[in-house]
Amino acid sequence: MILFVDREIRESELPRLMQVMGENGRIVILGDSLADLGNIELLRHRPLDHLISEDAPDEVELVVTAVKLLSGDIFGLEKYMSWGAVVNQVEVSTYEQKRAALRAVARLAESVGARRQLVTKIEGAADELLMNALYDAPAAGGVADEERIRRDVHCGNVPLDRSGATALLRYACDGRHFAISVLDRYGALSKATILDSVLRARSEQGRPRDKGGAGLGLYFVLSAVTRFIVNIEPDVRTEVVCLFDLRERGKDADTWARSLHIFTTR
């Protein structure tokens, strides 16, 4: 069962609704912002995995969310693209491959008319997601001196591939949204890690980014994207999908992610 709840209902009925929905039901919160730390804490409850900030949410987003929850088919950025959009993909395992992939993403973004600021955001988000997939997910098993190695990886001093890991980078544009996704074969990213990253992002907004570690680079990504989706098959694979609205201008382009979705196979 799926229940879409607006702000008024959430404030008056949410505890009762969570009890009624139980472990298998899902509640999608509408009209509440990720800027409110209380809303982020709400998502720690089992039935609450989805938050859409718009009071009048995008119909396509609502339909895709419902279909994924009902079908269990949660992977693939093409679900968020209009029909006919071409999806590009590349396997990445080394620093040079990462650099080449990021250049290709930036070129496509530029070719579809994305503003320079947005191209920078898209490229930076792809970089962070690849680092999480290729370094942080394997490191979750335990690696000595992780901070030094992460800095060396960013500087190109060591290969990214430290454990045979590869990441699948996919990217596409349908004229309205530019989408990127990164798939890792570890499934180490958890809902708790994501929410911790969001909370840290809100509390450290404007401070220098001086820490790494699995999932922590997400606080940069969340400040750049329009919609943030995570698809998790625990201990098997994780796919992070980011959507960027090509139509955003001015202050609308500087806001945080307007929706957060965490899908988990069961």
LINDA-V655790 format. One line per field, one symbol per residue. ss: DSSP state (@ for helix, = for strand, . for the rest). phi: phi as a letter, one per 30 degrees, with the letter a starting at -180 (. if undefined). Layout:
ss: ???
phi: ???
This chain:
ss: .====.@@@@@@@@@@@@@@@....=====......@@@@@@.....=====......@@@@@@@@@@@@@.....@@@@.......=====..@@@@@@@@@@@@@@@@@....@@@@@@@@@@@@@@@@@@@@@@@@......@@@@@@@@@@...........=======...========......@@@@@@@@@@@@@..............@@@@@....=======...=========....@@@@@....======..
phi: .bbcbddddedcbeeddddddidcdbccdciccddcdddddedddedcbbbbdddcdddddddddddddddidcdjdddccdejddccaadbbbddddddddddddddeddcjddeddeddddddddddddddccddddddjbdhddddddddddidbdddcbidbbccbaabcjcbcbbbbcccciddcedddddddddeddcejdddbbcjeiddddddddcccbbbbcbceibabbccbcbddcdbhdddcddedabbbcbdb
